[in-house]
Amino acid sequence: MKQLSRYAALLAMAFLLLGGSVPAMAQILVQCPGDLNGDSIPDPFLLLPNGKPSNKPNPEYDPGVKCMHLSAGDGYISMADGRSMYMFGFGDVTGIPEDRVMEEGMMSAAFPAPTIVLDEGDRFYLNLTNVGMMMRPDLFDPHTVHWHGFPQASSVFDGVPDASISINMGATLTYFYHVVEPGTYMYHCHVEATEHMQMGMLGNLYVRPAQNRLPAGQDLNGFIHQAGYTYAYNDGDGSTYYDVEYPIQIGSFDSAFHDASESVNPLPFALMRDDYPMLNGRGYPDTIVPGSLTPPMENMGRVSQPVSSLIEASQGQKILLRVSNLNVTRFYTLASLGIPMKVVGYNARLLRGPSPDGITPGKDLYYTTHSVTLGGGEALDVILDTADVDPGTYFLYTTNLNYLSNDDDPFGGMMTEIRIQ
Ligand SMILES: [Cu+2]
């Protein structure tokens, strides 16, 4: 309580004024086996009294355990035409001590939400703290995390409110996932899903296959694995090998809906029409800015767009695009002009038929195309082979040409560059 920030105080005051009950600022207790100081990072070594690591191994440390701490709240992002947009979202508070999570988590919504990257076999503890909406103190919405398409063994951790637990303001829940199926997934909040997803509670999520960790020299049906080689799936033949990977999340905002939310007006669900098409939370030309975008002034310096959409590779390399669509209004088609797209996975599954005898690999169902079309909730794994591609700048863009715009800006939107050196 002594760390109650001015923002938390503001929130509490707003509740008092509205005659609601003040949410008890419950103590935040994260769960992360091997974490000794509550920052959701497992500690390989025991800690000295000053908090620094000693040279004594921590007996509870397990390299197969990974942890993360997300906040759920609100914030702002910059659109490519310079406008600031109010949003709901997840922020990354991993590494923040428990007693500072409320203050650091407020106004830390990011778009897309913090990227989650795991390895097959990991046991993952995801702590979620609902820090409340600073700009909408009248709201007391709970939030959840839902991994879309993930074979979750327990509905309790699936984040669907009807069959799971929703996290109220000031509360924290630890989700547990045993990650046994590699592939490209996506995650979002499932509370009042159309609203919270339109408002921006969407993120990239993918799991790398165990085949990456085979011993060097292993023969994969004629393809020799070497240390550091990476694959999209456990393909058994090296056919999903790639050199560099990029998550690309298709999304779009309806500015009228966001404005109505910010100004506490009725939300135009039936009139939803997105006017800011984006890749990884940015419209062109912001998509090609490397690293984080400068946060809008309203965000008080907190970075809210950390994931660039710029795709870079050297000639001859194979690029894996982990494409997902979490848009709530429409389908989008993405095209790559000049570089063929080989689709090797769909909805977190290798595109391959069943094995006829349990030993012989099934038939490859990979296909080559120049464009892919995804509706909300779909994911595709696409490999761009640059062996026969001249160095230069290529485009990944939507062929829904009216979405090559940032609101009234006649040019921009859902487009990024593929730079081959
Ligand atoms: Cu939510």
Residues whose N, C-alpha, C, O or C-beta is under 5 A from the ligand:
A	BS01	CU	P142 H143 T144 C189 V191 H196 M201
